């Protein structure tokens, strides 16, 4: 009985162990190949990346082509415009070295080419302008003042650097001013070219068109050294004239106090201040009347001369008729190289004699026009010659 139980227990234990053994025999899970998966993913990324780059490149090229086509499509076709100066007159001056066009309504007012005046003046229609030349000397264009005016802006004149000067109120000297004007100044060769437009505060279209046609020419070499002869006045004091002496400016001259018939005409001393100015009166006594004395000439002393061009100095210091034509010539007075300037702008005309001495400029001024328009020569009246013949520095 016990053996039987023992056998049963053994069988039962064996069965249980078999069951447990069978239940513990769990099949293994298959191993995942991560290396293969990573390779597949990387390959996909490369494929998709290359494909995206290719598609993007194609799209970019298409956009560039599209933009190029668009630019070509919207670009306007240039329209040829007519030249407004086609029917204008052409002015060519080989001696002064320039050429330009001007409207049919304008005319050549004056042509000047002598020792001191080299210019062409145009007037007519709605324009009034001139081209004037001056020797450059030691002038630096960037520091050049025109009629006491500084440079407003820079530009070019026939591709040559030029200064622009604007005088909206004109040039003012004393109680009056000239008409407004705009000037273009360029240095070409040994000359300063001044192209000035008068009467406007702002350049008109017509004036700008004139400006655009201006051209410099190659000027011919001088074939002659002939110049206008200078006037020489020798010192010749008078024994019976009155002497005026300026102890500050250090000069003296004489005036005629001796009456001459028919009206006892003579000279007398007027207002005067040493170092500044002196006035000489012309007096006469008409029949049955009192003596009448009128200003005959004045002598003014300036102390701002720097030894440069006398004409440039005059344009800055004595410019009572700025838009008026002046004529110049040399004259020797008291051994000094002086200058005569005359014009017929005032009622009787006027004549200046400028005598430089160091930093001083002694200026004689009298009424009267001293130029013969037929011969283009400047001459002095006898009484002016006589007065200047008594002038000297002391």
C-alpha positions as CSV (number, residue, x, y, z in Angstrom):
1,X,0.0,0.0,0.0
2,X,2.8,2.4,0.9
3,X,4.6,1.3,-2.1
4,X,1.7,2.1,-4.2
5,X,1.3,5.5,-2.6
6,X,5.0,6.1,-3.2
7,X,4.7,5.1,-6.8
8,X,1.7,7.4,-7.1
9,X,3.6,10.2,-5.5
10,X,6.5,9.7,-7.9
11,X,4.2,9.6,-10.9
12,X,2.5,12.6,-9.7
13,X,5.8,14.5,-9.1
14,X,7.0,13.4,-12.5
15,X,3.8,14.6,-14.1
16,X,4.1,18.0,-12.3
17,X,7.7,18.4,-13.3
18,X,6.9,17.6,-16.8
19,X,4.1,20.1,-16.8
20,X,6.3,22.7,-15.3
21,X,9.1,21.9,-17.7
22,X,6.7,22.1,-20.6
23,X,5.2,25.4,-19.3
24,X,8.7,27.0,-18.8
25,X,9.8,26.1,-22.4
26,X,8.7,29.6,-23.9
27,X,9.8,30.2,-27.4
28,X,12.5,33.0,-28.0
29,X,11.5,36.3,-29.7
30,X,13.1,37.0,-33.1
31,X,16.1,39.4,-32.9
32,X,15.6,42.9,-34.6
33,X,18.4,43.9,-37.1
34,X,18.8,47.6,-36.2
35,X,21.8,48.1,-38.5
36,X,19.7,47.1,-41.5
37,X,16.9,49.5,-40.5
38,X,19.3,52.4,-40.0
39,X,20.8,51.8,-43.4
40,X,17.4,51.8,-45.0
41,X,16.4,55.0,-43.3
42,X,19.7,56.7,-44.3
43,X,19.2,55.6,-47.9
44,X,15.7,57.1,-47.9
45,X,17.0,60.4,-46.5
46,X,19.7,60.6,-49.2
47,X,17.3,59.8,-52.0
48,X,14.6,62.3,-50.7
49,X,17.3,64.9,-50.1
50,X,18.8,64.7,-53.6
51,X,15.3,64.7,-55.1
52,X,14.3,67.8,-53.1
53,X,17.5,69.6,-54.1
54,X,17.0,68.7,-57.8
55,X,13.4,69.9,-57.7
56,X,14.4,73.1,-55.9
57,X,17.1,73.8,-58.4
58,X,14.7,73.3,-61.3
59,X,12.1,75.6,-59.6
60,X,14.8,78.3,-59.0
61,X,15.9,78.2,-62.6
62,X,12.3,78.5,-63.7
63,X,11.9,81.6,-61.4
64,X,15.0,83.2,-62.8
65,X,13.9,82.6,-66.4
66,X,10.5,83.9,-65.4
67,X,11.9,87.0,-63.9
68,X,14.2,87.6,-66.9
69,X,11.3,87.3,-69.2
70,X,9.2,89.6,-67.0
71,X,12.0,92.2,-67.0
72,X,12.3,92.0,-70.8
73,X,8.6,92.3,-71.1
74,X,8.2,95.4,-69.0
75,X,11.3,97.4,-70.2
76,X,10.1,100.4,-72.1
77,X,11.3,101.0,-75.6
78,X,13.3,104.2,-75.8
79,X,11.4,106.9,-77.7
80,X,13.6,109.2,-79.8
81,X,12.9,112.9,-78.9
82,X,13.5,115.8,-81.3
83,X,16.5,118.1,-80.6
84,X,15.0,121.5,-79.7
85,X,18.1,123.2,-80.9
86,X,18.0,121.7,-84.4
87,X,17.0,125.0,-86.1
88,X,19.1,127.3,-83.9
89,X,21.9,129.5,-85.1
90,X,25.5,128.3,-84.6
91,X,28.0,130.8,-83.2
92,X,31.7,129.9,-83.7
93,X,34.5,132.1,-82.4
94,X,37.9,130.5,-83.1
95,X,39.8,133.5,-81.6
96,X,38.1,133.2,-78.3
97,X,38.0,129.4,-78.5
98,X,34.3,128.5,-78.1
99,X,31.2,127.5,-80.0
100,X,27.5,127.4,-79.0
101,X,24.0,127.5,-80.4
102,X,21.5,130.3,-79.7
103,X,17.8,130.8,-80.5
104,X,16.7,132.5,-83.8
105,X,15.1,135.3,-81.7
106,X,18.5,136.3,-80.2
107,X,21.1,138.4,-81.9
108,X,24.8,139.0,-81.4
109,X,24.8,142.4,-79.6
110,X,28.6,142.9,-79.3
111,X,31.8,141.1,-80.1
112,X,34.9,142.3,-78.3
113,X,38.5,141.1,-78.6
114,X,41.2,143.5,-77.5
115,X,43.8,143.7,-74.8
116,X,41.2,143.9,-72.0
117,X,37.8,142.9,-73.4
118,X,37.3,139.5,-74.8
119,X,33.6,138.7,-74.9
120,X,30.5,138.1,-77.0
121,X,27.1,139.4,-75.8
122,X,23.8,137.9,-77.0
123,X,20.4,139.6,-76.6
124,X,16.9,139.1,-78.0
125,X,13.7,137.2,-77.4
126,X,13.7,135.9,-73.8
127,X,17.5,135.6,-73.4
128,X,20.3,137.9,-72.5
129,X,23.7,136.2,-71.9
130,X,27.4,136.6,-72.6
131,X,30.6,134.6,-72.8
132,X,33.5,136.6,-71.3
133,X,37.2,135.5,-71.0
134,X,39.7,136.6,-68.4
135,X,43.3,135.6,-67.9
136,X,43.6,133.0,-65.1
137,X,46.9,134.3,-63.7
138,X,47.4,132.6,-60.4
139,X,43.7,132.1,-59.8
140,X,42.6,128.7,-58.3
141,X,39.2,127.8,-59.7
142,X,38.0,126.2,-56.4
143,X,38.8,129.4,-54.5
144,X,37.6,131.8,-57.2
145,X,35.1,134.5,-56.1
146,X,32.9,135.9,-58.9
147,X,31.6,139.4,-58.2
148,X,32.2,138.9,-54.5
149,X,30.1,135.8,-54.6
150,X,31.2,132.3,-53.5
151,X,30.6,129.0,-55.3
152,X,27.0,127.7,-55.0
153,X,27.7,124.3,-56.6
154,X,29.9,122.4,-59.0
155,X,29.1,121.3,-62.5
156,X,30.8,120.8,-65.9
157,X,31.0,122.9,-69.0
158,X,31.7,120.8,-72.0
159,X,33.0,118.1,-69.6
160,X,35.3,120.6,-68.0
161,X,34.9,121.2,-64.2
162,X,33.0,124.5,-63.6
163,X,31.7,126.6,-60.8
164,X,28.2,127.9,-60.6
165,X,27.5,131.4,-59.1
166,X,23.9,132.7,-58.4
167,X,23.1,136.3,-57.7
168,X,19.3,136.4,-57.2
169,X,19.5,140.1,-56.1
170,X,22.1,141.0,-58.7
171,X,25.4,142.6,-57.8
172,X,24.9,145.5,-55.4
173,X,27.3,148.4,-55.1
174,X,26.0,151.4,-53.3
175,X,22.3,152.3,-53.5
176,X,21.5,150.2,-56.6
177,X,21.8,146.6,-57.8
178,X,22.1,145.0,-61.2
179,X,19.6,142.6,-62.5
180,X,19.8,139.0,-61.2
181,X,22.0,136.5,-63.0
182,X,23.6,133.1,-63.0
183,X,27.2,132.5,-64.1
184,X,29.1,129.3,-65.0
185,X,32.9,129.6,-64.8
186,X,35.4,127.1,-66.2
187,X,39.1,127.2,-66.6
188,X,40.3,126.3,-70.1
189,X,43.9,126.8,-71.1
190,X,45.1,130.1,-69.7
191,X,41.6,131.7,-69.5
192,X,38.6,131.7,-67.3
193,X,35.4,131.4,-69.3
194,X,32.4,133.1,-67.8
195,X,29.0,132.1,-69.3
196,X,26.5,134.4,-67.6
197,X,22.7,134.5,-68.0
198,X,21.1,137.8,-67.0
199,X,17.6,138.5,-65.7
200,X,16.7,135.2,-64.2
201,X,16.8,133.8,-60.7
202,X,16.4,130.3,-62.1
203,X,17.7,128.9,-65.4
204,X,15.0,128.5,-68.0
205,X,14.7,125.5,-70.3
206,X,15.9,127.7,-73.2
207,X,19.0,128.8,-71.2
208,X,19.8,125.2,-70.2
209,X,19.6,124.2,-73.9
210,X,22.1,127.0,-74.7
211,X,24.3,125.8,-71.9
212,X,24.2,122.2,-73.3
213,X,25.5,123.3,-76.7
214,X,28.6,125.1,-75.4
215,X,31.9,123.7,-76.7
216,X,35.5,124.6,-76.2
217,X,37.6,124.9,-79.4
218,X,41.4,124.8,-79.8
219,X,42.4,128.4,-80.0
220,X,44.9,129.4,-82.6
221,X,48.4,130.5,-81.5
222,X,49.0,134.2,-81.6
223,X,50.6,135.3,-84.9
224,X,51.5,138.8,-83.7
225,X,52.6,140.3,-80.4
226,X,51.1,143.7,-81.3
227,X,49.2,145.3,-78.4
228,X,47.3,148.5,-78.0
229,X,49.9,151.3,-77.4
230,X,49.9,152.6,-73.8
231,X,49.3,156.3,-73.1
232,X,52.2,157.9,-71.4
233,X,51.7,161.0,-69.3
234,X,55.0,162.6,-68.1
235,X,55.2,164.5,-64.9
236,X,55.0,168.2,-65.7
237,X,54.2,170.5,-62.7
238,X,52.6,174.0,-63.3
239,X,54.1,177.0,-61.8
240,X,50.8,178.9,-61.3
241,X,48.5,176.1,-60.2
242,X,47.5,175.3,-56.6
243,X,48.9,172.1,-55.1
244,X,47.0,169.6,-53.0
245,X,49.0,167.2,-50.8
246,X,47.7,164.1,-49.0
247,X,50.2,163.5,-46.2
248,X,48.6,160.1,-45.3
249,X,48.4,158.6,-48.8
250,X,51.6,160.3,-49.8
251,X,50.8,161.9,-53.1
252,X,50.2,165.3,-54.5
253,X,48.6,166.9,-57.6
254,X,47.7,170.4,-58.8
255,X,44.5,172.1,-59.9
256,X,44.1,175.2,-62.0
257,X,42.9,178.2,-60.0
258,X,43.5,180.7,-62.8
259,X,40.2,182.1,-64.3
260,X,39.8,181.7,-68.0
261,X,37.4,183.6,-70.2
262,X,34.6,183.8,-71.3
263,X,33.1,182.9,-67.9
264,X,36.0,183.0,-65.5
265,X,36.2,179.2,-65.6
266,X,38.6,177.8,-63.0
267,X,39.0,175.0,-60.4
268,X,38.7,175.0,-56.6
269,X,39.1,172.6,-53.8
270,X,36.0,170.8,-52.6
271,X,35.4,168.3,-49.8
272,X,38.5,166.4,-48.9
273,X,39.8,164.1,-46.2
274,X,43.4,163.0,-46.1
275,X,43.8,159.2,-46.8
276,X,40.3,158.9,-48.1
277,X,39.2,161.3,-50.9
278,X,39.4,164.8,-52.4
279,X,37.0,166.6,-54.7
280,X,37.9,169.2,-57.3
281,X,35.2,171.6,-58.4
282,X,34.8,173.3,-61.7
283,X,33.6,176.8,-61.3
284,X,32.4,179.5,-63.6
285,X,30.6,182.9,-63.4
286,X,27.9,183.4,-66.1
287,X,27.1,187.0,-67.0
288,X,25.1,188.8,-64.4
289,X,25.1,185.7,-62.1
290,X,26.9,184.3,-59.1
291,X,29.7,181.9,-59.3
292,X,28.6,178.3,-59.9
293,X,30.8,175.4,-58.9
294,X,30.1,171.7,-59.8
295,X,32.1,168.6,-59.2
296,X,34.6,168.1,-61.9
297,X,36.6,165.1,-60.7
298,X,37.3,163.2,-57.5
299,X,40.3,161.3,-56.2
300,X,39.5,158.3,-53.9
301,X,42.1,156.3,-52.0
302,X,41.6,152.5,-51.5
303,X,43.9,150.5,-49.3
304,X,42.9,146.9,-50.3
305,X,44.9,146.3,-53.5
306,X,46.9,143.0,-53.5
307,X,49.0,143.5,-56.6
308,X,46.8,141.4,-58.9
309,X,44.7,142.3,-61.9
310,X,43.6,145.9,-61.8
311,X,40.5,145.1,-63.8
312,X,39.5,142.3,-61.4
313,X,40.1,144.7,-58.5
314,X,37.9,147.3,-60.2
315,X,35.0,144.8,-60.8
316,X,35.0,144.0,-57.1
317,X,35.4,147.5,-55.8
318,X,33.9,149.8,-58.4
319,X,30.9,148.4,-60.1
320,X,28.3,151.2,-60.4
321,X,27.0,149.8,-63.8
322,X,27.7,146.0,-63.5
323,X,25.8,145.1,-66.7
324,X,27.4,147.9,-68.7
325,X,30.3,147.4,-71.2
326,X,33.6,149.0,-70.1
327,X,36.6,149.6,-72.2
328,X,40.2,149.5,-70.9
329,X,43.7,150.5,-71.8
330,X,47.0,151.0,-70.1
331,X,48.4,154.4,-69.2
332,X,51.7,155.4,-67.5
333,X,51.2,158.0,-64.7
334,X,54.0,159.1,-62.4
335,X,56.0,156.1,-63.5
336,X,53.3,153.7,-62.5
337,X,51.5,151.2,-64.9
338,X,48.0,152.6,-64.4
339,X,44.8,151.8,-66.2
340,X,42.0,153.7,-67.9
341,X,38.4,152.4,-67.8
342,X,35.6,154.2,-69.6
343,X,31.9,153.6,-70.4
344,X,29.0,155.4,-71.8
345,X,26.4,154.0,-69.5
346,X,25.6,157.1,-67.4
347,X,24.2,160.3,-68.9
348,X,27.5,161.8,-69.8
349,X,29.6,158.6,-69.6
350,X,32.4,158.2,-67.1
351,X,36.2,157.7,-67.1
352,X,38.3,156.1,-64.3
353,X,42.1,156.2,-64.0
354,X,43.4,153.6,-61.6
355,X,47.0,154.2,-60.2
356,X,48.3,151.4,-58.1
357,X,51.0,152.0,-55.4
358,X,51.8,149.1,-53.1
359,X,48.6,148.2,-51.2
360,X,46.9,151.4,-52.3
361,X,44.8,152.1,-55.4
362,X,44.4,155.8,-56.2
363,X,41.3,156.3,-58.4
364,X,40.5,159.4,-60.4
365,X,36.9,159.7,-61.6
366,X,35.4,162.2,-64.0
367,X,32.4,162.5,-66.2
368,X,32.8,161.9,-69.9
369,X,33.2,159.0,-72.3
370,X,36.9,158.6,-73.5
371,X,36.6,156.2,-76.4
372,X,36.3,156.8,-80.1
373,X,33.8,154.2,-81.3
374,X,34.9,154.6,-84.9
375,X,38.5,153.8,-84.2
376,X,38.0,151.8,-81.0
377,X,40.8,153.9,-79.4
378,X,40.7,155.4,-75.9
379,X,41.9,159.0,-75.6
380,X,41.9,161.5,-72.7
381,X,40.6,165.1,-72.8
382,X,43.4,167.7,-72.6
383,X,42.3,169.0,-69.1
384,X,42.5,165.4,-67.7
385,X,45.9,164.9,-69.2
386,X,47.0,168.2,-67.6
387,X,45.7,167.2,-64.2
388,X,47.4,163.8,-64.4
389,X,50.7,165.4,-65.5
390,X,50.9,167.1,-62.1
391,X,50.3,163.9,-60.1
392,X,53.2,162.3,-58.2
393,X,53.9,160.2,-55.1
394,X,55.9,161.8,-52.3
